[in-house]
Amino acid sequence: MKKDEYYPNWIKQVPPKGSYRSIFKWGDPETFRPPNKGLYKLMKEVFNLTDDYFKNLQKTGFEQVPDNVPSKLQKEDIDFFTSIVKKENIKLDTYTRLSVAYGKTMIDLLRLREGIIENIPDCVIYPENEEQIVKIVQYCDTKKIPIYVYGGGSSVTRGVEAVKNGITLDMRVHMNKIIKLNPVNQTVTVEAGISGPDLEKALNKAPELYGTKKRYTCGHFPQSFEYSVVGGWVVTRGAGQNSTYYGKIEDLVVCQTYVTPTGIIETKEFPALATGPDIDEIMMGSEGTFGILTRCTLKVFEYRPENTRRFSFIFKNWQDALNATREIMQGQFGYPSVFRLSDPEETEVAMKQYGIEGTIIDKMLKLKGYKPMQKCLLLGTTEGDADFAALAKKKIKKICKKYHGFYTTGFVTKAWEHGRFSDPYMREDLMDFGILIDTLECSVNWEILPNVHKQVREFCKSRPQTVCMTHLSHFYPQGANLYFIFIGKMNKEEYIEYQKGILDAICKSGASMSHHHGIGKMTAPWLEASIGKRNFDIFKALKNHFDPSNIMNPGGTLALDLQENKKRNPLK
């Protein structure tokens, strides 16, 4: 882009306190990351827009949230909660209640921009300890008061929305401590409200803080890492960007404690056991519908950033790239850590976003016949022991070369790392001009992967002037995830219908409805069709055992109390 060419005046103003924008803005109120000039140019081309279009902002959400939604709780209820947690830990104002009812689901952001206040709790409570939560749950079960739980607020599945009102327990304020770091077992026990950065910083500084001989890492780095909490990771079965090496969160959890309406469920710290069905697996993924996660013990690993090896490759086509990544994952020499494969459309955007376009690398690729909308980018890292990291990278390079992968150095991976946690900041910049960017993801095995990719993309691209980028970022010997990012100029109603169509396409293709985002209330209508009625009946039986009064995250979460006419079955 030339110096005299127009570039939008993106909003770089800290949202006013008490405003709708202060709720939906991603991350740090003072941090902004608008699309770069290459991406801006691409959007104009795809959406057939002129510079003039970007001179007029749409709904920005700078308006103040009115304090006009009264609590429906009785005075005796509020008095009881106050006696348990003290007055300063009870919030009844509309702004606070709204701020914990909406996560970062696109429909949440759209409603906030339009000033729509619905499905908020009647009261927000900041519990200080597990004993207080036990008393609150017992009281609510007796009085049939719904309970919701809020952590980091990064849910993209309407996971925290208080559809039935009631109360929301905000775990961030007090229940955010490290209980014990155990260097002998190489585990850490934490409260559910501890944030990713606070946990990781403490583990990295373990010698100074806990007198250990080694530094540690949890190895769990979701894109929401900076603004998510451990409890949210666990109850949604989340995955970090390094999960190919460290595993998803269920691979990291050793034991847990939940407060349920029928009592406390606590598992013990063993590396493995054979004492019947796994209680930890039953509780993980329950998304607050069985009980409230108060603490858990996680595996930790020695922190060795000096051993990290970066790499990136460009393949001539999608099939070569898939063949290479599958052979790497089935090679039995160890796994990479970050491992991310972009399909042709995402690769074209990545070339602009990561500053590859126009460089010597770009020119060499063109000379060697790597064509636009055919070539595919693979980037990643190896880590751990120095010898292992070096050997794994060497093996990866050999396999990629076999499938005509052109080595593009660690430069591309470093560029990706620069924005690995900050890409969500672009969401509100695009929405200021009526352009929506959102994601949906699923889990596939290697055999069905090509067809799922083809079917879902065909639906995504059936909408004119819509970008659909796809990548794989969590790999296994048996398969991977597929992550679809779509960008389009659309209003709220158009978005809702488009999203339904994508979820229908995922379900029809035979993929799992989620690999790591969870189900929440958004994807719930498709859950029973996806897993089968008999499997779904097991969920309902567990719900009836732990929460017979249905006070835990009611209103459609995991489809456990979803009306039959709200369920979708595109397989029929």
C-alpha positions in Angstrom: 0.0 0.0 0.0 1.4 3.4 -1.0 1.9 6.2 1.5 -0.9 8.3 0.1 -3.5 5.5 0.1 -6.3 5.6 2.7 -6.2 3.6 5.8 -9.1 3.7 8.3 -9.1 5.6 11.5 -9.6 2.6 13.7 -10.9 3.3 17.2 -8.0 3.5 19.7 -9.9 4.9 22.6 -10.2 3.2 26.0 -13.8 2.3 26.5 -15.6 4.5 29.0 -16.2 2.9 32.4 -19.7 1.5 32.6 -20.1 1.3 28.8 -21.2 -1.6 26.7 -17.9 -1.5 24.8 -16.0 -1.9 28.1 -17.7 -5.3 28.4 -17.3 -6.6 24.8 -13.8 -5.2 24.2 -11.2 -8.0 24.1 -8.4 -8.0 26.7 -6.5 -5.0 27.9 -8.6 -1.8 27.6 -5.6 0.1 26.4 -4.4 -2.4 23.8 -5.5 -2.3 20.2 -4.5 -4.4 17.1 -6.4 -3.3 14.0 -6.0 -5.2 10.7 -2.7 -4.4 8.9 -2.8 -2.7 5.5 -2.5 -5.9 3.6 -5.6 -7.4 5.3 -7.5 -4.1 4.9 -6.8 -4.2 1.2 -8.0 -7.8 1.0 -11.3 -7.0 2.8 -12.0 -4.2 0.3 -11.4 -6.6 -2.6 -13.5 -9.5 -1.2 -16.4 -7.4 0.1 -16.4 -5.0 -2.9 -16.0 -2.0 -0.6 -14.4 1.4 -1.1 -12.4 3.6 1.2 -15.5 5.7 1.7 -17.3 2.8 3.3 -14.6 2.8 6.1 -15.1 6.5 6.9 -18.4 5.9 8.8 -18.4 3.9 12.0 -21.4 1.7 12.9 -22.7 1.0 16.4 -19.7 1.3 18.7 -21.1 0.5 22.1 -19.8 3.6 23.8 -23.2 4.2 25.4 -23.5 3.7 29.2 -25.2 0.5 30.4 -28.4 1.8 32.2 -28.9 0.6 35.8 -32.6 -0.3 35.1 -32.9 -4.1 35.5 -34.0 -4.8 39.0 -33.0 -8.0 40.8 -35.7 -10.6 41.2 -34.2 -12.1 44.3 -36.1 -11.8 47.6 -34.6 -9.7 50.4 -34.2 -12.8 52.5 -32.1 -14.4 49.7 -29.8 -11.4 49.5 -29.5 -11.3 53.3 -28.4 -14.9 53.4 -25.8 -14.5 50.7 -24.5 -11.4 52.5 -24.2 -13.3 55.7 -22.0 -15.9 53.9 -19.7 -13.7 51.8 -20.0 -10.2 53.3 -21.6 -7.2 51.7 -18.6 -6.1 49.5 -18.8 -9.5 47.7 -22.4 -9.0 46.6 -23.2 -7.0 43.4 -26.7 -6.1 42.3 -26.1 -3.3 39.7 -27.1 -4.0 36.1 -23.6 -3.4 34.7 -21.9 -6.0 36.8 -24.6 -8.5 36.2 -24.5 -7.9 32.5 -20.7 -8.2 32.4 -20.7 -11.8 33.7 -23.7 -12.9 31.6 -22.1 -12.4 28.2 -18.9 -14.0 27.1 -17.1 -13.5 23.8 -19.6 -15.4 21.6 -20.4 -13.4 18.5 -24.1 -13.2 19.4 -23.0 -11.7 22.8 -21.0 -9.0 21.1 -23.7 -8.1 18.6 -26.3 -7.9 21.4 -24.0 -5.6 23.4 -23.5 -3.3 20.5 -27.3 -3.0 20.1 -27.8 -2.4 23.9 -29.7 -5.6 24.4 -29.8 -6.7 28.0 -31.2 -10.1 28.6 -30.5 -13.4 30.5 -28.5 -11.8 33.2 -28.2 -13.0 36.8 -30.1 -11.3 39.6 -26.9 -11.1 41.7 -23.2 -11.6 41.3 -21.3 -13.1 44.2 -17.5 -13.3 44.8 -17.0 -16.4 46.9 -13.8 -16.5 49.0 -13.4 -20.2 49.6 -14.9 -23.6 49.0 -16.8 -23.6 52.3 -18.8 -20.5 51.2 -19.6 -22.2 47.9 -20.9 -25.3 49.7 -23.3 -23.2 51.8 -24.4 -21.2 48.7 -25.1 -24.3 46.7 -27.1 -25.9 49.5 -29.2 -22.8 50.0 -29.9 -22.4 46.3 -30.8 -26.1 45.9 -33.4 -25.7 48.7 -34.8 -22.4 47.3 -34.4 -23.6 43.6 -32.3 -20.6 42.7 -30.2 -21.1 39.5 -26.4 -20.9 39.8 -24.0 -19.9 37.0 -20.2 -19.7 37.2 -18.0 -17.0 35.6 -14.2 -17.3 35.1 -12.3 -15.4 32.5 -15.3 -14.7 30.3 -13.7 -15.9 27.1 -16.5 -18.4 26.3 -17.4 -18.5 22.6 -20.4 -20.9 23.1 -22.7 -18.8 25.3 -21.4 -20.9 28.2 -22.0 -18.3 31.0 -25.3 -16.8 30.0 -27.8 -16.8 32.9 -30.8 -17.8 30.9 -32.8 -18.6 34.1 -31.5 -15.6 36.0 -30.5 -16.6 39.6 -26.9 -15.9 40.7 -23.5 -16.0 39.2 -20.4 -16.9 41.2 -17.4 -14.9 39.9 -14.4 -17.0 40.7 -11.7 -14.5 39.5 -11.8 -12.2 42.5 -10.8 -14.4 45.4 -10.5 -18.0 44.3 -7.4 -17.5 42.3 -4.6 -18.9 44.4 -1.9 -21.6 44.0 -2.5 -24.1 46.8 0.6 -26.3 46.3 3.4 -26.8 43.9 4.8 -30.3 44.3 8.2 -30.7 42.5 8.4 -34.4 43.6 5.2 -35.3 41.7 5.7 -32.5 39.3 2.2 -31.2 39.8 0.5 -27.9 40.9 -2.8 -27.6 42.7 -4.7 -24.4 42.1 -8.1 -22.8 42.7 -10.4 -22.7 39.7 -10.3 -18.9 39.2 -6.5 -18.5 38.7 -5.7 -16.9 35.3 -3.4 -18.5 32.8 -0.7 -15.7 33.0 -0.7 -15.8 36.8 -0.3 -19.5 36.9 2.4 -19.6 34.2 4.4 -16.7 35.8 4.4 -18.4 39.1 5.6 -21.7 37.6 8.3 -20.0 35.6 9.5 -18.3 38.8 9.2 -21.4 41.0 12.8 -21.2 42.3 12.3 -17.7 43.6 8.7 -18.2 44.8 8.7 -21.8 46.1 12.4 -22.7 46.5 12.4 -25.4 43.8 15.5 -26.3 41.8 13.7 -26.1 38.5 11.4 -23.7 36.6 8.1 -25.1 35.3 5.4 -24.6 32.7 1.9 -25.9 32.5 2.2 -26.0 28.7 -1.4 -24.9 28.2 -1.7 -21.8 26.0 -5.1 -21.3 24.4 -5.5 -18.2 22.2 -7.6 -16.8 25.2 -4.6 -17.6 27.5 -4.2 -14.0 28.8 -7.9 -13.7 29.7 -9.0 -17.2 30.7 -8.8 -19.2 33.9 -8.0 -22.8 34.7 -11.6 -23.6 35.7 -12.8 -22.6 32.3 -10.1 -24.7 30.6 -11.2 -27.8 32.6 -15.0 -27.6 32.4 -14.9 -27.1 28.6 -12.2 -29.6 27.9 -10.1 -26.9 26.3 -6.8 -27.1 24.3 -3.8 -24.9 24.1 -1.8 -24.0 21.0 1.0 -26.3 22.2 -1.4 -29.2 22.8 0.2 -31.5 20.2 3.1 -31.9 22.6 1.6 -31.3 26.1 -1.9 -32.6 25.4 -5.4 -31.1 25.9 -6.5 -30.0 29.4 -7.9 -33.5 30.2 -4.4 -34.9 29.6 -3.1 -32.4 32.1 -5.6 -32.8 34.9 -4.6 -35.2 37.7 -7.4 -34.7 40.2 -10.3 -32.3 40.9 -12.8 -31.1 43.5 -16.4 -30.1 42.6 -19.2 -28.8 44.8 -22.5 -30.3 43.6 -26.0 -30.1 45.0 -25.7 -33.7 46.2 -22.3 -33.1 47.9 -18.6 -32.7 47.2 -17.0 -34.8 44.5 -13.2 -35.2 45.0 -10.7 -37.4 43.2 -7.2 -38.3 44.4 -3.8 -37.6 43.0 -2.7 -40.7 41.2 -1.0 -40.8 37.8 -3.4 -43.6 36.6 -5.8 -46.0 38.2 -8.2 -48.9 37.4 -11.1 -48.4 39.9 -14.0 -48.3 37.5 -15.1 -45.5 35.2 -13.0 -42.4 35.5 -14.7 -39.7 37.7 -12.4 -37.0 36.4 -13.4 -37.7 32.8 -17.1 -37.6 33.9 -16.7 -34.2 35.5 -14.5 -32.6 32.8 -16.6 -31.1 30.0 -19.7 -30.8 32.2 -19.6 -27.0 31.8 -21.0 -26.2 35.2 -24.1 -28.5 34.8 -23.1 -31.1 37.4 -21.3 -28.8 39.9 -18.8 -26.1 40.5 -15.1 -26.8 40.0 -13.3 -25.3 43.0 -9.8 -26.7 42.7 -7.7 -29.0 40.5 -4.3 -30.5 40.3 -2.4 -30.3 37.0 0.8 -31.8 35.6 3.7 -29.4 35.1 6.8 -29.7 33.0 10.3 -28.3 33.2 10.4 -24.9 31.6 13.2 -24.9 28.9 12.5 -22.1 26.4 16.1 -22.1 25.4 15.6 -25.4 23.7 12.7 -24.3 21.4 13.3 -24.9 17.7 11.1 -23.1 15.2 10.3 -24.1 11.6 7.9 -23.4 8.7 7.2 -24.9 5.3 5.2 -24.1 2.3 3.6 -27.1 0.4 2.4 -27.0 -3.2 -1.0 -28.3 -2.3 -3.3 -29.4 0.6 -3.0 -33.1 0.0 0.8 -33.0 0.2 0.6 -31.0 3.4 -1.9 -33.5 4.9 0.3 -36.5 4.0 3.3 -34.8 5.6 1.6 -33.9 8.8 0.0 -37.4 9.2 3.4 -39.1 8.6 5.0 -36.8 11.2 2.4 -37.6 13.8 2.7 -41.3 13.1 6.5 -41.3 12.9 7.0 -42.4 16.6 9.9 -40.0 17.1 8.0 -37.6 19.3 5.6 -34.8 18.6 6.1 -31.1 17.8 4.6 -28.6 20.2 3.0 -25.8 18.2 1.9 -27.4 14.9 -0.4 -25.5 12.6 -1.3 -26.2 9.0 -3.2 -23.6 7.0 -5.3 -24.5 3.9 -4.8 -22.5 0.7 -7.3 -19.7 1.5 -5.9 -19.2 5.0 -2.3 -19.4 3.6 -3.1 -16.4 1.3 -4.2 -14.3 4.3 -1.2 -15.5 6.3 1.2 -14.4 3.6 -0.1 -10.8 4.2 -0.7 -11.0 7.9 2.8 -12.4 8.7 4.7 -10.1 6.3 5.7 -12.8 3.9 4.1 -11.3 0.8 6.7 -9.4 -1.3 9.7 -10.8 0.5 12.5 -12.9 -1.0 10.7 -16.0 0.3 7.6 -15.0 -1.6 9.6 -14.5 -4.8 11.4 -17.8 -4.5 8.1 -19.6 -4.0 6.7 -18.1 -7.2 9.8 -19.1 -9.1 9.5 -22.7 -7.9 5.9 -23.0 -8.9 4.1 -22.6 -5.6 0.8 -21.1 -6.8 -1.7 -18.8 -5.0 -4.8 -20.5 -3.6 -3.0 -23.9 -3.9 0.0 -23.6 -1.6 -0.3 -24.4 2.1 1.6 -23.1 5.1 2.8 -25.3 8.0 4.5 -23.7 11.0 5.5 -25.0 14.4 8.0 -25.6 17.1 9.7 -28.5 18.9 10.6 -28.2 22.6 11.6 -30.1 25.7 15.0 -31.7 26.1 17.6 -30.1 23.7 18.5 -33.3 22.0 14.9 -34.3 21.6 13.9 -30.9 20.2 16.7 -30.9 17.7 16.0 -34.5 16.6 12.3 -33.9 16.2 12.9 -30.8 14.0 15.4 -32.8 11.9 12.8 -35.6 11.4 10.1 -33.1 10.5 12.3 -31.4 7.9 13.1 -34.7 6.3 9.4 -35.7 6.0 8.3 -32.3 4.8 11.0 -32.3 2.1 9.7 -35.7 1.0 6.4 -34.1 0.2 7.9 -31.1 -1.6 7.7 -28.8 1.5 9.8 -25.6 0.9 11.6 -24.6 4.1 10.7 -21.0 5.0 12.7 -20.8 8.3 11.6 -19.9 11.8 10.8 -16.4 10.7 7.2 -17.2 9.9 6.6 -18.9 13.2 8.1 -15.9 15.1 5.7 -13.6 13.2 2.8 -15.9 14.1 4.0 -15.9 17.8 3.9 -12.1 17.8 0.1 -12.2 17.4 -0.8 -15.6 18.8 -2.7 -14.1 21.7 -3.6 -10.7 20.2 -5.6 -11.7 17.1 -8.9 -11.4 18.9 -8.4 -7.7 19.3 -9.2 -7.3 15.6 -12.8 -8.5 16.2 -14.1 -5.2 17.5 -12.2 -3.2 14.8 -13.9 -5.1 12.1 -17.3 -5.0 13.8 -17.1 -1.2 14.0 -17.7 -1.3 10.2 -20.2 -4.2 10.1 -17.7 -6.9 9.3 -17.9 -10.0 11.4 -15.1 -12.5 12.0 -15.9 -15.7 13.9 -14.7 -19.3 14.3 -16.1 -22.8 14.6 -14.1 -25.9 15.1 -14.5 -29.7 15.1 -12.6 -32.9 15.6 -11.9 -35.4 12.7 -9.9 -38.5 12.0 -7.4 -38.6 9.1 -9.8 -40.7 7.0 -12.7 -38.3 7.0 -10.7 -35.1 7.3 -10.6 -34.2 3.5 -14.3 -34.7 3.1 -15.2 -32.7 6.2 -12.9 -29.9 5.0 -14.6 -29.9 1.6 -18.2 -30.1 2.8 -18.0 -27.4 5.5 -16.0 -25.1 3.2 -18.6 -25.6 0.4 -21.3 -24.3 2.7 -19.1 -21.4 4.0 -18.3 -20.3 0.5 -21.9 -20.7 -0.7 -22.4 -17.3 0.8 -21.0 -14.7 -1.7 -18.2 -12.4 -0.7 -17.2 -14.4 2.4 -13.7 -15.4 3.5 -13.4 -18.9 4.9 -9.9 -19.7 6.3 -9.3 -23.2 7.7 -6.4 -24.7 9.7 -5.4 -27.7 11.7 -3.7 -26.8 15.0 -4.1 -29.8 17.3 -2.7 -33.0 15.9 -2.7 -36.7 16.9 -1.5 -39.9 15.2 -5.2 -40.7 14.6 -6.4 -37.3 13.3 -6.6 -33.6 14.1 -9.0 -30.7 14.6 -10.4 -28.5 11.8 -10.8 -24.8 12.7 -12.9 -22.6 10.4 -12.5 -18.8 10.5 -15.1 -16.9 8.5 -15.2 -13.2 7.7 -18.2 -11.6 6.2 -20.2 -8.4 6.0 -23.5 -9.3 7.6 -26.0 -8.2 10.2 -27.1 -10.1 13.3 -29.9 -12.1 11.7 -27.8 -13.0 8.7 -25.0 -14.2 11.1 -27.3 -16.4 13.1 -28.6 -18.2 10.0 -25.1 -18.5 8.5 -23.7 -20.0 11.8 -26.6 -22.5 11.9 -25.8 -23.6 8.4 -22.1 -24.2 9.3 -23.0 -26.2 12.4 -25.4 -28.2 10.2 -22.6 -28.9 7.7 -20.2 -30.0 10.5 -22.8 -32.4 11.9 -23.7 -33.8 8.5 -20.1 -34.3 7.6 -19.6 -36.8 10.5 -17.2 -34.6 12.5 -17.4 -34.1 16.3 -19.3 -30.8 17.0 -16.3 -29.5 19.1 -12.7 -30.3 19.6 -11.9 -27.7 22.3 -14.4 -24.8 22.5 -17.0 -26.9 24.3 -20.8 -26.9 23.7 -22.4 -24.3 25.9 -25.8 -23.2 24.9 -24.8 -22.3 21.3 -23.9 -25.7 19.9 -26.2 -27.6 22.3 -29.0 -28.0 19.7 -26.7 -30.3 17.6 -25.3 -32.3 20.5 -27.7 -35.2 20.7 -27.7 -35.8 16.9 -23.9 -35.7 16.9 -23.2 -38.2 19.8 -26.4 -40.3 19.5 -29.5 -40.6 21.8 -28.2 -43.4 23.9 -25.0 -41.6 24.7 -26.9 -38.4 25.4 -29.2 -40.3 27.8 -26.0 -41.0 29.9 -25.5 -37.3 30.2 -29.1 -36.8 31.3 -28.7 -39.6 33.9 -25.6 -38.0 35.3 -27.3 -34.6 35.4 -30.2 -36.1 37.4 -27.7 -37.6 39.9 -25.7 -34.5 40.5 -28.3 -31.9 40.1 -31.9 -33.3 40.3 -33.4 -29.8 40.8 -31.6 -28.4 37.7 -30.1 -25.4 39.3 -26.6 -25.7 37.8 -26.2 -23.7 34.6 -29.7 -24.3 33.4 -31.2 -23.0 30.2 -29.8 -25.2 27.4 -26.2 -25.9 28.4 -25.2 -29.2 26.9 -28.8 -29.5 25.8 -29.7 -31.1 29.1 -32.9 -29.1 29.5 -33.3 -28.0 26.0 -36.8 -28.1 24.6 -37.3 -30.8 21.9 -38.4 -28.3 19.3 -35.1 -26.4 19.7 -32.9 -29.4 18.9 -31.5 -29.7 15.4 -30.8 -33.0 13.5 -29.5 -32.4 10.0 -28.8 -36.1 9.7 -32.5 -36.9 9.3 
